[in-house]
């Protein structure tokens, strides 16, 4: 059984074909970046904080506010995230 998440974060994929076990990192990444609060709570309950903590650090992209939020609730540092290390090594030419 999958968590009760909306299709909001999955506008670009076939939601009905998602495998919530095999694609867990993809789903976590999409929900935390683009889902609503209820979606994020559902994912936290479904996967649990330990699994999310172990997997989300490998995410290829997380928005800055999402990264800060995840650091707070999962008791991690930004430097624990692969996407943060990648952002530091490839800075944008300007900040917006």
N, C-alpha and C positions, 0 to 999 in steps of 0.2 A: 504494500500500500504506500502510495506517495504522499508527501506532505500537502496540505491544502494551500498551494501557492497559486496566485493569479498568473495569467499569461502575459501580463504587462512587460516583464523583463525578457520575454522570449519572442519578441516580435519578428526576429530574423530566422527562427528555426521552427520546425514542426514540433509543437509542444506535445502532441499526442505520441510521438515516437521517442521521447526522451526516456532514457533509462536512469532512474534516480540513484542507482547503485554504481553502475559503470561510469556514469558521467558526473559523479558527485562534485568534483572540483569545478567543472564547467558550470554546474547549476549554482553552486555557492557563489562563484564569481559573478554570474549574471544577476542573481537575486540581491547580493549586497551592493552591487553597482547601480542597478536599475529598478529593483523591486521596491514595493512599499514596505512600511513598517510591519504590517501583518505578515507579509511574505518572509521578511527577515526573521521574525519570531518563529514562524512555522518551520523554517530551515534550521534554526537553532535547536528547536525541540526535536526535530526529526533526526538530525545527524549527531547532536550533542556537542558540547563545547570541546571535548578532547579530540574528537575526529576533525572538527572544523579547524582547531588549532594546528593539528598535524598536516592538514591538506592545504589550507588557505595560504600558508606561507609560500607555496609554490605557484600561486596565481601569476599569470603573465601581466595582468593589468588590474589595478584597483585605483579608483579616484582618491584624491588626497583626503577628503572628509571621511571616506569609507576606511581608509588605512588608519586614520586616527581613531575612529570608532572601534575598529577591530583590535587595535593595540590596547585600548582601554578595557573592553569586555573580556578579551582573551589573555590579558596580562602579558603582552608581547611588546617588543621594541620594533620600531620601523626597520631597523637593520636586520631583523629576522626574516623580512619579506624579500623574495627574489625580485619582485617588481620594483621595490624601493631601491635596491642596489643597481638595477638596470637604469632607473631614472637618474640616479646620481652619476652614472658613467656616460649618460647621453643627455645632458641638460638642454633645455630649449633655449633659443637665442634671446628670448624675452620672457618676462613673467607677466601673467595676466591676472 
